[in-house]
Amino acid sequence: MNNILLYGHGGAYNHGAEAILVTTIDCIRNRVPKIRIGLSTHFKEQDIEFGIDTDEYFTRDEKYVALENITSHVGLYDAEIYKSTIKAATSDTLALSVGGDNYCYPAWHRWRCIHENILKMGARDILWSCSVNPDMLSKEMVETLSTYELITARESLTYETLCNKGLKNVKKYPDIAFGLVPKPISLPMLFEERSVIAINISPLIIRREKSNGIVKQNIINLIKYIMENTTYGIAFIPHVIMPMDNDYDILLEIYNYCCSEYSKERFFMAPYKLSAAEYKYLIAHCRFGVFARTHAAIAAYSSGIPCVTIGYSVKAQGIGNDMGMGDYVIPLNELESDSKITNSVIAMIENENDLRGKLIEKNRDIPHNLKKMQQEILSYVK
């Protein structure tokens, strides 16, 4: 096969999605530099801004996106919305569904539509670096998943769930983004003066919190503890800056509050539009982290940095478990006490040496497994 089609991607302002894309494209280009790669995306301009190395873009038909927004018939316009993506597939195409957790949400029918239609065009399709929500796993979804050429599950909970459903096309590999190479940037003086704890929270977990205001209050209480009981600095690091789901806005609000309450020299607000690789460089220079975004946690895990993760789906718990950090994943629906995150961070700091040792051990096998993932793709490429 001489053509690669990547689909299921929203846009590079989601830096977890960007990390998956960059590492996937790199693993292909490193071995087959001249292969043609096409990308189906919701926001082409974001991918261009962050220099995604693709030969062609396939975008949605916005006329049908608008019609979808006013219909109650689920999936009615899917084929029309993604018709340019579907038409791009031929019998010479290897497709990779790169959306990561796209099968964790009700809109999974969009990706089924693309999948089923490109199979009709003769393409082969891999569900790549994915998690699947067990609660969403209907008979209909299982039937769809069974028709993928290969499913690479990025954590054990998804792998075991799919195997228990009788699927034979599943292999377990780490998230491809574990292989993202950090891109150096100039670090602020804060990183020279003291150890730093990275903090990332998102509008997504605030929308889904069980008790109104509990996430923000936990973070405020954590910051109070850090300021009064440690010498650590704090770096606020956004990881998704989509207009409808922008980490930067909520983090800037907390940063401004902190600068008014405490010595502002102990705080750093990361720039708005760094790349995934640049954010990983920042995270890798922190001592600990507290993250809502799974790929911010992956940047920490893969750099040997212990972190507390606020989990809202199977991916956070599954990846945390696989990296020996499962006890430091706080399910969002269990975030009831306003001191829960603080208590987890205190425990993490107390167990720092043990946790760093676990991460070193877990990371030893990852380069080998990422190379095996590369071979999975290359086995289809001419």
C-alpha positions as CSV (number, residue, x, y, z in Angstrom):
1,M,0.0,0.0,0.0
2,N,1.4,3.4,-1.1
3,N,-1.1,5.7,0.7
4,I,-1.7,6.4,4.3
5,L,-5.0,8.0,5.4
6,L,-5.2,9.3,9.0
7,Y,-8.7,10.1,10.2
8,G,-10.6,10.7,13.5
9,H,-8.5,13.8,14.2
10,G,-10.1,17.0,15.5
11,G,-7.3,19.5,15.3
12,A,-3.8,20.3,16.6
13,Y,-5.1,22.7,19.3
14,N,-5.7,19.5,21.2
15,H,-2.1,18.7,21.9
16,G,-2.8,15.2,22.8
17,A,-4.2,14.7,19.3
18,E,-1.2,16.5,17.9
19,A,1.2,14.3,19.9
20,I,-0.5,11.1,18.4
21,L,-0.3,12.6,14.9
22,V,3.3,13.7,15.1
23,T,4.6,10.5,16.5
24,T,2.5,8.4,14.1
25,I,3.7,10.3,11.0
26,D,7.3,10.3,12.3
27,C,7.3,6.5,12.7
28,I,6.1,6.1,9.1
29,R,8.3,8.8,7.5
30,N,11.4,7.5,9.3
31,R,11.2,4.3,7.3
32,V,9.2,5.3,4.2
33,P,10.0,9.0,3.7
34,K,8.2,9.5,0.4
35,I,5.0,7.7,1.2
36,R,1.9,9.8,0.6
37,I,0.0,10.7,3.8
38,G,-3.4,12.3,3.9
39,L,-5.1,13.7,7.0
40,S,-8.8,14.0,7.6
41,T,-9.3,16.9,10.1
42,H,-11.9,19.1,11.6
43,F,-9.6,22.2,11.8
44,K,-7.1,22.2,9.0
45,E,-5.8,25.6,9.9
46,Q,-4.7,24.4,13.4
47,D,-2.7,21.5,11.8
48,I,-1.0,23.9,9.4
49,E,-0.1,26.2,12.2
50,F,1.6,23.4,14.1
51,G,3.4,22.1,11.0
52,I,1.8,18.6,10.7
53,D,3.8,16.8,8.1
54,T,1.0,15.7,5.7
55,D,0.7,15.8,1.9
56,E,-3.0,16.5,1.7
57,Y,-5.9,17.5,4.0
58,F,-9.5,16.3,3.9
59,T,-12.0,18.5,5.7
60,R,-15.6,18.3,6.6
61,D,-18.4,19.6,4.4
62,E,-19.6,22.5,6.6
63,K,-23.0,22.6,5.0
64,Y,-23.8,19.2,6.3
65,V,-22.2,19.9,9.6
66,A,-24.8,22.8,10.0
67,L,-27.6,20.4,9.0
68,E,-26.4,17.8,11.5
69,N,-26.7,20.4,14.3
70,I,-30.4,20.9,13.6
71,T,-31.5,17.3,13.1
72,S,-32.5,14.7,15.7
73,H,-31.6,11.8,13.4
74,V,-28.2,10.6,14.7
75,G,-25.7,10.0,11.9
76,L,-28.0,11.1,9.1
77,Y,-25.3,13.3,7.5
78,D,-22.1,11.5,8.4
79,A,-21.3,10.2,5.0
80,E,-21.9,13.7,3.5
81,I,-19.8,15.4,6.2
82,Y,-16.8,13.2,5.6
83,K,-17.3,12.5,1.9
84,S,-13.8,13.9,0.9
85,T,-12.2,11.5,3.4
86,I,-14.2,8.6,2.1
87,K,-13.5,9.4,-1.5
88,A,-9.7,9.5,-0.8
89,A,-9.6,5.8,0.1
90,T,-8.7,3.2,-2.5
91,S,-7.5,-0.4,-2.5
92,D,-4.0,1.1,-2.2
93,T,-4.8,2.8,1.1
94,L,-3.9,1.9,4.7
95,A,-6.1,3.9,7.0
96,L,-5.4,4.7,10.7
97,S,-8.2,5.9,13.0
98,V,-6.0,8.2,15.2
99,G,-8.7,9.7,17.5
100,G,-7.5,7.8,20.5
101,D,-10.7,7.8,22.6
102,N,-13.2,8.4,19.8
103,Y,-14.9,5.1,20.7
104,C,-15.5,6.4,24.3
105,Y,-18.2,8.9,23.3
106,P,-21.7,8.8,21.7
107,A,-20.4,10.3,18.4
108,W,-18.5,7.1,17.6
109,H,-21.0,6.6,14.8
110,R,-19.0,9.2,12.8
111,W,-15.9,7.0,12.8
112,R,-17.9,3.9,12.0
113,C,-19.3,5.7,9.0
114,I,-15.9,6.5,7.6
115,H,-14.6,3.0,8.5
116,E,-17.4,1.1,6.8
117,N,-17.2,3.3,3.7
118,I,-13.5,3.1,3.2
119,L,-13.6,-0.6,3.6
120,K,-16.0,-0.6,0.6
121,M,-13.4,1.3,-1.3
122,G,-10.9,-1.5,-0.7
123,A,-8.9,0.2,2.0
124,R,-7.5,-1.6,5.1
125,D,-8.2,0.2,8.4
126,I,-6.4,0.1,11.8
127,L,-7.9,1.5,15.0
128,W,-4.7,3.1,16.4
129,S,-3.6,3.8,19.9
130,C,-7.1,3.6,21.3
131,S,-9.1,3.4,24.4
132,V,-12.7,2.1,24.5
133,N,-15.2,2.9,27.2
134,P,-16.6,-0.4,28.5
135,D,-20.0,1.3,29.2
136,M,-20.3,2.2,25.5
137,L,-19.4,-1.3,24.3
138,S,-22.8,-2.3,22.8
139,K,-23.2,-5.3,20.5
140,E,-23.3,-2.9,17.6
141,M,-20.0,-1.4,18.5
142,V,-18.4,-4.8,19.0
143,E,-19.5,-5.8,15.5
144,T,-17.9,-2.6,14.1
145,L,-14.7,-3.1,16.0
146,S,-14.5,-6.7,14.8
147,T,-14.1,-5.4,11.2
148,Y,-10.9,-3.4,11.8
149,E,-7.7,-5.0,10.4
150,L,-6.1,-4.4,13.7
151,I,-6.8,-2.6,17.0
152,T,-3.9,-1.3,19.1
153,A,-5.2,-0.8,22.6
154,R,-3.1,1.6,24.5
155,E,-3.8,0.3,28.0
156,S,-4.8,-2.9,29.7
157,L,-8.3,-2.0,30.7
158,T,-9.3,-1.5,27.0
159,Y,-7.3,-4.6,25.9
160,E,-8.9,-6.9,28.5
161,T,-12.4,-5.5,27.8
162,L,-12.1,-6.1,24.1
163,C,-10.6,-9.5,24.4
164,N,-13.4,-10.5,26.8
165,K,-15.9,-9.5,24.1
166,G,-14.3,-12.1,21.9
167,L,-12.4,-9.8,19.6
168,K,-9.4,-11.5,18.0
169,N,-7.9,-8.4,16.2
170,V,-6.6,-6.6,19.3
171,K,-3.0,-6.1,20.5
172,K,-1.8,-4.1,23.4
173,Y,0.8,-1.4,22.9
174,P,1.6,1.9,24.7
175,D,0.1,5.1,23.4
176,I,2.2,6.1,20.4
177,A,2.6,9.5,22.0
178,F,5.0,8.0,24.6
179,G,7.5,8.3,21.8
180,L,7.1,12.1,21.4
181,V,10.5,13.8,21.4
182,P,10.6,16.9,23.6
183,K,11.5,20.1,21.8
184,P,13.7,22.4,23.9
185,I,12.5,25.9,24.8
186,S,13.9,28.6,27.0
187,L,12.9,27.9,30.6
188,P,11.8,30.7,32.9
189,M,14.0,31.6,35.9
190,L,11.6,29.7,38.2
191,F,13.0,26.4,37.0
192,E,16.5,27.5,37.9
193,E,15.5,28.7,41.4
194,R,13.4,25.8,42.7
195,S,11.7,22.5,41.9
196,V,8.4,23.0,40.1
197,I,5.0,21.2,40.2
198,A,3.1,21.3,36.9
199,I,-0.7,21.8,37.1
200,N,-3.2,21.3,34.3
201,I,-6.9,21.4,34.7
202,S,-9.5,21.6,32.0
203,P,-13.0,23.0,31.3
204,L,-14.0,19.4,30.4
205,I,-13.5,18.0,33.9
206,I,-15.2,21.1,35.4
207,R,-18.3,20.5,33.2
208,R,-18.3,16.9,34.4
209,E,-17.5,17.4,38.1
210,K,-19.9,15.7,40.5
211,S,-20.1,18.7,42.9
212,N,-20.2,22.2,41.5
213,G,-16.8,24.0,42.1
214,I,-15.1,20.9,43.6
215,V,-12.2,20.8,41.0
216,K,-11.2,24.4,41.3
217,Q,-11.5,24.3,45.1
218,N,-9.2,21.3,45.2
219,I,-6.6,23.1,43.1
220,I,-6.9,26.3,45.3
221,N,-6.4,24.2,48.4
222,L,-3.4,22.3,46.8
223,I,-1.8,25.6,45.9
224,K,-2.3,26.9,49.5
225,Y,-0.6,23.8,50.8
226,I,2.3,24.1,48.5
227,M,2.8,27.8,49.3
228,E,2.6,27.3,53.0
229,N,4.5,24.0,53.5
230,T,7.0,23.7,50.6
231,T,9.4,25.7,48.6
232,Y,8.1,24.4,45.2
233,G,7.1,26.6,42.4
234,I,4.1,26.0,40.3
235,A,3.8,26.0,36.5
236,F,0.4,26.1,34.9
237,I,0.4,24.2,31.6
238,P,-2.5,24.1,29.2
239,H,-2.7,21.1,26.9
240,V,-5.9,21.8,24.9
241,I,-6.7,25.3,23.6
242,M,-9.7,24.6,21.4
243,P,-12.1,27.6,21.4
244,M,-14.8,25.4,22.9
245,D,-12.6,23.7,25.4
246,N,-9.6,25.9,26.4
247,D,-7.4,25.0,29.3
248,Y,-5.6,28.3,29.1
249,D,-8.6,30.4,30.2
250,I,-9.2,28.5,33.4
251,L,-5.5,28.2,34.2
252,L,-4.9,31.9,33.6
253,E,-7.8,32.7,36.0
254,I,-6.1,30.6,38.7
255,Y,-2.7,32.0,37.9
256,N,-3.9,35.6,38.4
257,Y,-5.6,34.6,41.7
258,C,-2.3,33.1,42.9
259,C,-0.2,36.2,41.9
260,S,-2.6,38.3,43.9
261,E,-2.5,36.0,47.0
262,Y,1.1,34.9,47.1
263,S,4.5,35.8,45.8
264,K,4.2,35.8,42.0
265,E,7.8,34.8,41.6
266,R,6.7,31.2,42.5
267,F,4.3,30.9,39.6
268,F,4.7,30.5,35.8
269,M,1.9,30.6,33.2
270,A,3.1,28.6,30.2
271,P,2.7,30.3,26.8
272,Y,-0.6,29.9,25.0
273,K,0.5,28.2,21.8
274,L,3.5,25.9,22.4
275,S,3.5,22.6,20.5
276,A,3.0,19.2,22.2
277,A,6.7,18.6,22.1
278,E,7.4,22.0,23.7
279,Y,4.9,21.4,26.5
280,K,6.5,18.0,27.0
281,Y,9.9,19.7,27.4
282,L,8.4,21.9,30.1
283,I,6.7,19.0,31.9
284,A,9.9,17.0,31.8
285,H,11.7,19.7,33.7
286,C,9.1,19.7,36.5
287,R,9.5,17.5,39.6
288,F,5.9,16.5,39.9
289,G,2.6,17.0,38.1
290,V,-1.2,17.2,38.6
291,F,-3.0,16.7,35.3
292,A,-6.5,16.5,33.9
293,R,-5.4,15.9,30.4
294,T,-4.2,12.4,29.7
295,H,-1.5,13.3,27.3
296,A,0.0,15.8,29.7
297,A,0.2,12.8,32.1
298,I,1.8,10.8,29.3
299,A,4.4,13.5,28.8
300,A,5.2,13.2,32.5
301,Y,5.1,9.4,32.7
302,S,7.4,9.0,29.7
303,S,9.8,11.6,31.2
304,G,9.9,9.7,34.5
305,I,7.9,12.4,36.4
306,P,5.4,11.2,39.0
307,C,2.0,12.8,38.7
308,V,-1.5,12.8,40.1
309,T,-4.1,12.5,37.3
310,I,-7.8,13.4,37.5
311,G,-9.4,10.7,35.4
312,Y,-12.7,11.1,33.6
313,S,-12.5,8.0,31.3
314,V,-11.0,4.6,31.0
315,K,-7.8,5.9,29.4
316,A,-6.5,7.8,32.5
317,Q,-7.0,4.8,34.8
318,G,-5.8,2.2,32.3
319,I,-2.6,4.1,31.4
320,G,-2.0,5.0,35.1
321,N,-2.3,1.4,36.1
322,D,0.1,0.2,33.4
323,M,2.7,2.8,34.5
324,G,2.5,1.8,38.1
325,M,0.7,5.1,39.0
326,G,-2.8,3.8,39.3
327,D,-3.1,4.8,43.0
328,Y,-2.5,8.4,41.9
329,V,-5.4,8.5,39.4
330,I,-8.4,10.1,41.0
331,P,-11.7,9.3,39.2
332,L,-13.6,12.5,38.6
333,N,-16.8,11.0,40.0
334,E,-14.9,10.3,43.3
335,L,-13.7,13.8,43.7
336,E,-16.0,14.7,46.7
337,S,-13.6,16.1,49.3
338,D,-11.9,19.5,48.6
339,S,-8.6,18.1,50.0
340,K,-8.5,14.9,47.9
341,I,-6.0,16.2,45.4
342,T,-3.8,17.7,48.1
343,N,-3.7,14.4,50.0
344,S,-2.7,12.5,46.8
345,V,0.0,15.0,46.1
346,I,1.4,14.7,49.7
347,A,1.5,10.9,49.3
348,M,3.2,11.2,45.9
349,I,5.9,13.5,47.3
350,E,6.4,11.2,50.3
351,N,6.8,8.2,47.9
352,E,8.8,10.1,45.2
353,N,11.8,7.7,45.1
354,D,9.6,4.6,44.8
355,L,7.4,6.2,42.1
356,R,10.4,7.4,40.0
357,G,11.8,3.9,40.2
358,K,8.6,2.4,39.0
359,L,8.5,4.8,36.1
360,I,12.1,4.1,35.1
361,E,11.3,0.4,35.1
362,K,8.0,0.8,33.1
363,N,9.7,3.1,30.5
364,R,12.4,0.5,29.8
365,D,10.1,-1.6,27.6
366,I,8.4,1.3,25.8
367,P,11.0,2.0,23.0
368,H,10.9,-1.7,22.0
369,N,7.1,-1.8,22.0
370,L,6.9,1.4,20.0
371,K,9.2,-0.1,17.4
372,K,6.9,-3.1,17.2
373,M,4.0,-0.7,16.6
374,Q,6.0,0.8,13.7
375,Q,6.4,-2.7,12.3
376,E,2.6,-3.2,12.4
377,I,2.2,-0.3,10.0
378,L,5.2,-1.1,7.8
379,S,3.9,-4.7,7.3
380,Y,1.2,-3.1,5.1
381,V,3.4,-0.6,3.3
382,K,5.0,-1.4,0.0
